[in-house]
Amino acid sequence: MQSDPSYLEQDEDINQFDIPLAKRTYLSNPNSKLIKKLLIFSPFFFLLFFTVSWRLIRNIELGSFNNINFQAEKDQQNRILGHLPYSEVPKNKLVLIEPNIEVHIDMRDSLLNMREEASRDGIYLVFLSGYRSINLQNDIFYSLKSIRNQEAAERARVSAPPGYSEHSTGFAIDIGDATQRETDFETEFENTDAFRWLRKNAARFHFKLSFDKNNKYIDYEPWHWRYEGSIDALKVFETSNKEI
Ligand SMILES: [Zn+2]
């Protein structure tokens, strides 16, 4: 009977069957218990991690947003009646381009080239006002205010208070149409050929309209252009450009 091979085979089978049964004891192993617990709680850990990270990211974003707001608020505080402050250009940076018109030396060539090119297209630009000292701006602002019987806030929509004019930097120029002088300093200047030509070509000469129709502080001034073709000029107008 001992030599019966079928009995041996059966015994072997039982042993094989016993092995998985013995393996079941692994659940009582303390390490396995820990793993099991971790598996059960893993969704909660994930949720906790997700919530903490999300709040952290959100705080960082809010922080930088507040910084931007703070900067914009600071710039607003520097304004007077909607105008940004501008200091006076040093006298040695000014050049006379016409008997009564001085401009910043950086923009002279570009301005004269622009007028020259316009005339080749049959458009005649006339320069009305360039650099204005803070003293002159003072006279303009207060005399016009009293002549027109306007409050300072009303006047400020069409003329900058002294110390707050782009003209004191030497980088601003008021331009008219030589064939339609009745539109000088008037909104109607926008209907002249000169204005249409400037709209199309001024950017090539680094000139930009300072107060367009979208400006929320100052009335539309189609005649008033500023030069942004040098590092000095860009620095001067950095705040203004940032706000738009
Ligand atoms: Zn102007």
Boltz pocket constraint, residues with backbone or C-beta under 6 A from the ligand:
constraints:
  - pocket:
      binder: B
      contacts: [[A, 129], [A, 167], [A, 172], [A, 173], [A, 174], [A, 223], [A, 224], [A, 225]]
      max_distance: 6.0
